[in-house]
Amino acid sequence: MATGNPGFGGGIRWDFQADALKYGPAVTLSTDTGHVGAPNNISCAINNPDGIVDWSYRSLHESTVLGKQLTKAYYGNDVQHSYYTACSNGGRQGLKEVQMFPDDYDGVLPGAPPWQTTHLHPWALQLGVWNLPENKSSHIPSWKFDAIANNIMEQCDAQDGLADQIIMEPYSCNFSSAMLMCNQTTTNTTACLSAPEIDTLSLFYNDWQNTNGTMINPHFPLSASASRYGEVTTAPNHFDLEYFYGFVYNTTDWDWTTFKGQETVEYVDTLNTGDAAALSMDLSGFRANGDKLIMYHGLSDTTVPTGSSIQYYQGVNGTMQSASGSIDDFFQLYLVPGMGHCGESDVTPYYIAAAGQIVSTQDGNGFSVPGYVDPEHDILLAMFQRVENGTAPQQLIASKWNNDTLEDGLLMQSPLCPYSQKAVYSGHGDWHDASSWTCQAGELLQFPAQNGSIGTVKAVDGLTAQGTFNFNCTGCGDNCTEPGPDNGGNSSSGSGSGSKSGASAAASLATEATRLAGWAFLGLLGIGCLM
């Protein structure tokens, strides 16, 4: 059993190897990808193209091959089953294994994989740029994001059929921007947004598209806070710059103000430095081996937008559909309501013993899912069962303990359904109990989503103190101007230059408001990038 590495980091994951041995494998494996460094430290990549390739995919593959050779030499037998589990960049490493080296692992469990690195990192940088500089009227300060989250929760929570402080279906939320916008009678402007601030928020919660309407990167779901981008004041977040320093411009002296949105993305695409992006959606070799892939992603992920995993799953499905029209014979995706990046939630059941997830006990960290050590509650055991017995999970049951501590008691359990199914409360019984929920058919997402549509934030260009309501003028006749592309190449975020006033403005605002309706130690070093 093997794992990967977070961010740009390098180091042997001794913690994972200790925990993984409890599941019974004779050997656990981890590589440092050829260097030792923190997840947010890109220095290893500077002037080191071989080191980037090692980080991208080569060190894990060669470590896996060598690990199997050493295991056979020691035990005298071939490895019977090999598994991989990791989240974040480790999830991306897992997808590279599936795509490039399908013989390496029988079962792969990638969580929240940033597979499209050439688009994710420019998108993250663009979000910061959109909210700069600090002194412009459209800048959303960090202290306003609590009010934004509260408003989104107030509007979206009950729309999934149960008011439980959990947004189960953020992509189906009919969110009204008008309900968040300050008006003429607002006295507490800390709890609302101005029209320019609403326009910025809409950029965070709509797909980033190029000038021809093709999606560059999916947006945050409404259940994920964009607050980290409210922390920018004079420059984008440091982590958002690291990729450009090491993978694009090969210097930490790059001036981020030269970033040109879509044009920069097109340049980064031509590089795909180190072949890091896990772009292939033809997994025929992996599938032909009888290997299995189970992916998971939190619906409140604030680092890698959940839509990217949905986009990848649907892309593979469109590429590889069998006669039955499904790829579920080898690939499942589970979305976890309320879960952040790889784990953690204050109130939502998210714990499925995935990579990096921890529940505390008096004796340290619990093994598997304490009290529920079975394939229905533990995603790794579910993978063992699927590979070794051929039984695919029909659902997973996620758990949440008070304070994420076993002794503080179980708070709630609920089912996670294979995408595109969704968990629905039955309407009776204790909603804290998984038996009160069922998995029902859902719908596939459409990419890109139309800006301002269900599951996004609509740009509302201003309700001024004079009662003038400026709006996106698309298709509104001869008295206004079509919106143009913004400076990041998002042709559909648009701000119109026309306006309505008086009763017509009030009617427009009222119409907008009605949208609210209801994963023996064997540590193996990679090659290259040695510090």
C-alpha positions in Angstrom: 0.0 0.0 0.0 1.4 3.4 -1.0 0.6 7.0 -0.6 1.6 10.3 -2.1 2.7 13.8 -1.1 0.9 17.1 -0.4 1.4 20.2 -2.4 4.9 20.8 -3.8 6.3 19.0 -0.7 8.7 16.1 -0.4 9.3 13.7 2.5 8.6 10.1 3.5 5.1 9.8 5.0 6.1 7.7 8.0 2.8 8.6 9.7 0.8 7.0 6.8 3.0 3.9 6.7 2.4 3.3 10.4 -1.3 3.6 10.1 -1.5 1.6 6.9 0.2 -1.4 8.4 -2.8 -1.8 10.7 -4.8 -2.8 7.7 -2.6 -5.9 7.2 -0.4 -5.3 4.2 3.1 -6.7 4.4 4.7 -3.6 2.9 3.8 0.1 2.9 5.5 2.5 0.6 6.2 6.2 0.4 8.5 8.3 -1.6 9.9 11.8 -1.0 9.6 12.6 -4.7 13.4 13.2 -4.7 13.5 16.1 -2.2 12.6 17.2 1.3 10.5 20.3 1.5 7.2 21.8 2.7 4.0 21.7 0.6 4.2 25.4 -0.1 7.9 25.5 -1.0 8.7 25.5 -4.7 12.5 26.0 -4.4 13.2 22.4 -5.5 11.8 23.2 -8.9 13.9 26.2 -9.8 16.5 25.3 -12.5 15.7 21.6 -11.9 13.6 20.2 -14.8 14.5 16.6 -13.8 13.3 17.3 -10.3 10.0 18.5 -11.6 9.5 15.3 -13.5 10.3 13.3 -10.4 7.8 15.2 -8.4 5.2 15.0 -11.2 5.1 11.2 -11.6 8.5 9.5 -12.0 9.6 9.0 -8.4 6.3 7.4 -7.4 6.3 5.0 -10.4 10.0 4.0 -10.0 9.5 3.6 -6.2 6.5 1.4 -6.9 8.4 -0.9 -9.3 11.4 -1.1 -6.9 9.1 -1.7 -4.0 7.5 -4.7 -5.6 11.0 -6.1 -6.5 12.2 -5.7 -3.0 9.0 -7.3 -1.6 9.4 -10.3 -3.8 13.1 -10.6 -2.9 12.3 -10.6 0.8 9.1 -12.6 0.9 9.8 -14.9 -2.0 6.4 -14.2 -3.6 4.9 -11.6 -6.0 2.7 -8.9 -4.5 -0.9 -10.2 -4.5 -2.6 -6.8 -4.4 -1.3 -3.3 -4.5 -3.3 -0.2 -3.4 -2.7 3.6 -3.5 -4.5 6.2 -1.4 -3.8 9.9 -1.1 -5.4 13.2 -1.3 -4.8 16.6 -2.9 -1.5 16.5 -4.9 -1.2 12.9 -3.8 -4.5 12.4 -5.6 -3.1 13.9 -8.7 -0.1 11.5 -8.4 -2.6 8.6 -8.2 -4.3 9.7 -11.4 -0.9 9.9 -13.1 -0.3 6.3 -12.1 -3.7 5.2 -13.4 -3.1 7.0 -16.7 0.6 6.3 -17.4 1.3 3.1 -15.4 -1.9 1.1 -15.1 0.0 -2.1 -14.0 1.3 -0.4 -10.8 -1.9 -0.6 -8.6 -5.0 -2.7 -8.5 -7.0 -0.1 -6.6 -6.5 3.7 -6.5 -8.2 6.1 -4.1 -7.5 9.7 -5.1 -9.1 12.5 -3.1 -9.6 16.0 -4.4 -7.0 15.6 -7.1 -5.7 18.9 -8.7 -5.4 17.0 -12.0 -5.6 20.1 -14.3 -2.6 21.9 -12.8 -2.2 24.1 -15.8 -5.6 25.6 -15.2 -6.1 25.3 -11.5 -3.1 27.4 -10.5 -3.8 30.2 -12.9 -7.4 30.2 -11.8 -6.3 30.5 -8.1 -4.0 33.4 -9.0 -6.8 35.0 -11.0 -9.2 34.9 -8.0 -6.6 36.9 -6.0 -6.1 39.4 -8.9 -9.9 39.9 -9.2 -10.0 41.0 -5.6 -7.1 43.5 -5.8 -6.2 46.1 -5.1 -7.5 46.5 -1.5 -8.7 50.0 -2.0 -11.0 49.5 -5.0 -14.7 49.5 -4.4 -15.1 45.9 -5.6 -12.6 44.4 -3.1 -14.3 42.1 -0.6 -12.4 42.2 2.7 -11.8 39.0 4.7 -14.2 40.0 7.5 -17.2 40.0 5.1 -16.9 36.4 4.2 -18.7 35.2 7.4 -21.7 37.2 6.4 -21.5 35.8 2.9 -21.3 32.2 4.3 -24.3 32.9 6.6 -26.4 34.3 3.7 -25.6 31.3 1.5 -26.4 28.9 4.3 -29.7 30.8 5.0 -30.7 30.6 1.4 -29.4 27.1 0.3 -29.7 24.9 3.4 -33.4 24.1 3.3 -33.5 23.8 -0.5 -32.2 20.2 -0.3 -35.3 19.3 1.7 -33.9 19.6 5.3 -32.8 22.7 7.3 -29.8 21.1 9.1 -27.0 23.6 8.6 -25.6 21.4 5.8 -25.8 22.3 2.1 -26.2 18.9 0.6 -26.7 20.1 -3.0 -24.8 23.4 -3.6 -25.0 23.0 -7.4 -28.8 23.0 -7.2 -29.2 26.0 -4.9 -31.3 28.8 -6.4 -29.3 31.6 -4.8 -30.4 35.2 -5.0 -27.6 37.8 -5.1 -30.2 40.5 -4.3 -30.7 39.0 -0.8 -27.0 39.7 -0.1 -26.9 43.2 -1.5 -27.0 46.3 0.6 -29.9 48.7 -0.2 -30.8 52.2 0.6 -32.1 51.4 4.1 -29.2 49.1 5.2 -27.5 50.4 8.3 -25.2 47.4 9.0 -23.1 47.2 5.9 -20.9 44.5 7.4 -23.6 42.0 6.8 -24.2 42.8 3.1 -22.2 43.5 0.0 -22.2 46.5 -2.3 -23.0 46.1 -6.0 -19.3 46.1 -7.0 -18.5 43.5 -4.3 -21.4 41.3 -5.6 -19.8 41.4 -9.0 -16.4 40.2 -7.5 -18.2 37.4 -5.6 -19.8 36.3 -8.8 -16.4 35.8 -10.3 -15.6 33.4 -7.5 -18.8 31.4 -8.0 -19.0 31.2 -11.8 -16.9 29.0 -14.1 -13.9 30.9 -15.5 -14.4 30.9 -19.2 -12.3 32.2 -22.1 -13.5 34.6 -24.7 -15.2 31.9 -26.8 -17.1 30.5 -23.9 -14.9 27.4 -23.2 -14.4 26.7 -19.6 -10.9 27.3 -18.2 -11.7 26.2 -14.7 -14.8 25.3 -12.7 -16.0 27.6 -9.9 -16.3 27.0 -6.2 -19.6 25.4 -5.1 -21.7 27.7 -3.0 -20.9 25.6 0.0 -17.2 26.4 -0.2 -15.9 29.7 1.2 -13.6 31.9 -0.9 -12.4 33.7 2.2 -8.7 33.0 1.5 -9.1 35.4 -1.4 -10.4 38.1 0.9 -7.0 38.0 2.7 -5.2 39.5 -0.3 -4.4 43.1 0.2 -1.4 44.1 -2.0 -0.6 40.8 -3.8 -2.2 37.3 -4.4 -1.6 34.6 -1.9 2.0 33.2 -1.8 0.9 29.6 -2.5 -0.9 30.8 -5.6 2.3 32.4 -6.9 4.5 29.3 -6.2 3.5 27.4 -9.3 4.4 30.3 -11.6 7.8 30.7 -9.9 8.8 27.0 -10.2 6.8 25.6 -13.1 6.4 28.5 -15.5 8.9 31.3 -15.2 11.7 29.5 -13.3 12.4 32.4 -10.9 10.9 33.8 -7.7 11.4 37.3 -9.2 8.4 36.9 -11.6 6.2 40.0 -11.4 2.6 38.8 -10.9 1.2 42.0 -12.3 2.2 40.8 -15.8 -0.3 38.0 -15.4 -2.7 38.1 -18.4 -5.5 35.7 -17.5 -6.5 33.6 -20.5 -3.4 34.5 -22.5 -1.2 33.2 -19.6 -3.3 30.1 -19.3 -2.7 29.4 -23.0 1.1 29.8 -22.5 1.0 27.5 -19.4 -0.9 24.9 -21.4 1.9 24.8 -24.0 4.4 24.1 -21.2 2.7 21.6 -19.0 6.0 21.5 -17.1 7.1 18.0 -16.1 4.0 16.6 -17.7 2.4 17.2 -14.3 -1.2 17.6 -15.4 -3.2 14.4 -15.3 -5.2 15.1 -18.4 -5.8 11.7 -20.0 -9.4 10.6 -19.8 -8.8 7.3 -21.6 -8.2 4.8 -18.8 -8.6 1.8 -21.0 -5.4 0.1 -19.8 -6.4 0.4 -16.2 -9.9 -0.8 -16.9 -8.7 -3.7 -19.0 -6.6 -5.0 -16.1 -9.8 -5.1 -13.9 -8.4 -2.4 -11.7 -10.6 0.0 -9.7 -10.7 3.7 -9.1 -12.7 5.4 -6.3 -12.4 9.2 -6.2 -13.9 11.4 -3.5 -14.1 15.2 -3.0 -15.5 17.5 -0.4 -18.3 19.9 -1.4 -16.8 22.6 0.7 -13.2 22.3 -0.6 -11.6 25.8 -0.6 -8.4 24.7 -2.4 -9.4 22.5 -5.4 -13.0 23.3 -6.5 -15.2 20.2 -6.4 -16.4 20.7 -9.9 -12.9 19.7 -11.2 -13.5 16.1 -10.0 -17.0 16.1 -11.5 -15.5 17.4 -14.7 -12.9 14.6 -14.8 -15.4 11.9 -14.0 -17.8 13.1 -16.7 -14.9 13.4 -19.1 -13.9 9.8 -18.5 -17.5 8.8 -18.8 -17.8 10.5 -22.1 -14.6 9.0 -23.4 -15.1 5.4 -22.2 -18.7 4.6 -22.0 -19.4 0.9 -22.2 -22.4 -0.6 -23.9 -24.4 0.0 -20.7 -23.5 3.7 -20.9 -21.7 3.7 -17.6 -18.1 3.5 -16.2 -19.3 2.4 -12.8 -17.8 -1.1 -13.5 -14.4 0.5 -12.6 -14.8 4.1 -11.6 -16.9 5.8 -8.9 -16.9 9.3 -7.6 -18.2 10.3 -4.1 -19.0 13.9 -3.2 -18.9 14.7 0.5 -21.2 17.5 1.7 -19.7 20.0 4.0 -16.2 18.5 3.8 -13.2 20.8 3.2 -10.0 20.0 1.4 -9.5 16.2 2.0 -11.2 16.3 5.4 -12.7 18.3 8.2 -16.0 19.7 8.9 -17.5 21.3 12.0 -20.9 19.7 11.7 -21.1 17.4 8.6 -20.3 13.7 8.5 -17.2 13.4 6.4 -15.0 10.7 8.1 -14.6 7.7 5.8 -11.0 6.8 6.9 -9.6 8.4 3.8 -6.0 9.6 3.5 -5.2 12.1 6.1 -8.5 11.9 8.0 -8.1 11.6 11.7 -10.4 10.9 14.7 -8.8 11.3 18.1 -9.0 8.8 20.9 -7.6 8.5 24.4 -4.9 6.2 23.0 -4.1 8.5 20.0 -5.6 8.3 16.6 -8.3 5.7 15.9 -7.9 2.9 13.4 -10.2 2.8 10.4 -13.7 4.0 11.5 -13.8 3.2 15.3 -16.8 1.0 16.0 -17.6 0.7 12.3 -14.6 -1.3 10.8 -16.4 -2.4 7.7 -16.5 -1.6 3.9 -19.6 0.4 4.2 -18.0 3.0 6.6 -14.3 2.7 5.6 -13.5 3.7 2.0 -10.2 1.7 2.0 -12.0 -1.5 3.1 -14.5 -0.7 0.4 -11.7 -0.7 -2.1 -10.2 -3.9 -0.8 -13.7 -5.6 -1.2 -14.2 -4.2 -4.7 -10.8 -5.4 -6.0 -10.6 -8.7 -4.2 -14.3 -9.8 -4.2 -15.7 -7.8 -7.1 -18.3 -6.1 -4.9 -18.8 -2.4 -5.6 -20.1 -0.2 -2.8 -23.7 1.0 -3.3 -23.0 3.8 -0.8 -20.5 4.8 1.9 -21.6 6.0 5.3 -19.7 9.0 6.6 -19.4 9.6 10.3 -18.9 12.7 12.5 -17.9 12.7 16.1 -18.3 15.7 18.4 -15.0 17.6 18.3 -13.6 14.8 16.0 -13.0 12.9 19.3 -14.2 9.4 19.8 -14.9 9.8 23.5 -17.0 12.9 22.9 -19.6 10.7 21.1 -21.0 10.2 17.7 -22.8 13.3 16.3 -24.2 12.1 13.0 -23.9 9.6 10.2 -25.2 9.9 6.6 -24.8 8.1 3.3 -22.5 9.2 0.5 -23.9 8.2 -2.8 -21.9 7.4 -6.0 -22.2 10.4 -8.4 -24.6 11.4 -9.9 -26.9 10.0 -7.2 -27.7 12.1 -4.2 -28.6 11.5 -0.6 -32.2 12.4 0.3 -33.8 12.6 3.7 -36.8 10.3 3.9 -38.9 12.9 5.8 -39.2 10.9 8.9 -36.8 9.4 11.5 -33.7 11.0 13.1 -31.9 12.8 10.4 -28.6 12.2 12.4 -29.1 8.5 11.5 -27.9 7.2 8.1 -31.0 4.9 7.9 -33.2 8.0 7.5 -31.5 8.8 4.2 -31.7 7.1 0.8 -29.6 7.4 -2.4 -31.7 8.6 -5.3 -31.0 9.4 -9.0 -29.5 12.9 -9.6 -28.4 14.9 -12.7 -25.0 15.4 -14.3 -23.6 18.9 -14.1 -23.3 20.9 -17.3 -19.9 22.5 -18.1 -19.6 25.4 -18.3 -22.5 26.5 -16.2 -24.3 29.6 -17.5 -23.2 32.6 -15.5 -25.8 33.5 -12.9 -27.7 30.2 -13.3 -28.7 27.8 -10.5 -25.7 27.0 -8.2 -23.8 30.2 -9.0 -23.8 33.8 -7.9 -25.4 36.3 -10.4 -23.6 39.5 -11.0 -25.8 42.4 -10.0 -24.2 45.6 -11.2 -25.5 48.0 -8.6 -28.5 49.3 -6.7 -27.4 52.8 -6.0 -28.6 55.2 -3.3 -30.8 56.9 -5.9 -32.6 53.6 -6.5 -31.0 53.0 -9.9 -30.6 49.3 -10.7 -27.7 48.6 -13.1 -27.9 45.1 -14.7 -26.3 42.7 -17.2 -27.8 44.1 -20.4 -27.6 41.0 -22.5 -30.6 41.0 -24.8 -32.3 44.0 -23.3 -32.8 46.1 -26.4 -31.4 49.2 -27.9 -30.9 51.3 -24.8 -27.9 49.5 -23.3 -24.6 48.1 -24.2 -23.5 44.5 -24.3 -21.0 43.6 -21.5 -17.4 42.9 -22.7 -14.8 40.5 -21.4 -13.1 41.3 -18.1 -9.3 41.6 -17.8 -9.0 37.9 -17.0 -10.6 36.8 -20.2 -14.0 35.8 -18.7 -16.3 36.9 -21.4 -19.5 36.0 -19.5 -19.0 37.7 -16.1 -20.1 41.0 -17.6 -21.1 44.3 -16.2 -23.6 46.2 -18.4 -23.5 49.9 -18.8 -27.3 50.4 -19.1 -29.7 51.1 -16.2 -33.3 51.1 -15.1 -34.8 53.4 -12.6 -37.9 53.8 -10.5 -40.7 51.2 -10.6 -38.8 49.2 -13.3 -35.8 48.9 -11.0 -37.9 47.8 -8.1 -39.5 45.2 -10.3 -36.2 43.8 -11.5 -34.9 43.5 -7.9 -38.1 41.8 -6.9 -37.7 39.3 -9.8 -34.2 38.6 -8.7 -35.3 38.0 -5.1 -37.8 35.4 -6.1 -35.0 33.1 -7.1 -34.6 32.2 -3.4 -37.7 29.8 -3.5 -37.0 26.6 -1.3 -7.4 7.1 2.2 7.4 -3.6 7.7 8.2 0.0 6.6 9.6 0.6 3.1 10.8 4.2 2.6 12.1 4.7 -0.9 13.8 7.9 -2.1 13.0 9.3 -5.5 15.7 10.3 -8.0 16.7 13.9 -8.7 16.1 17.2 -6.9 18.2 16.2 -4.0 18.8 19.1 -1.7 
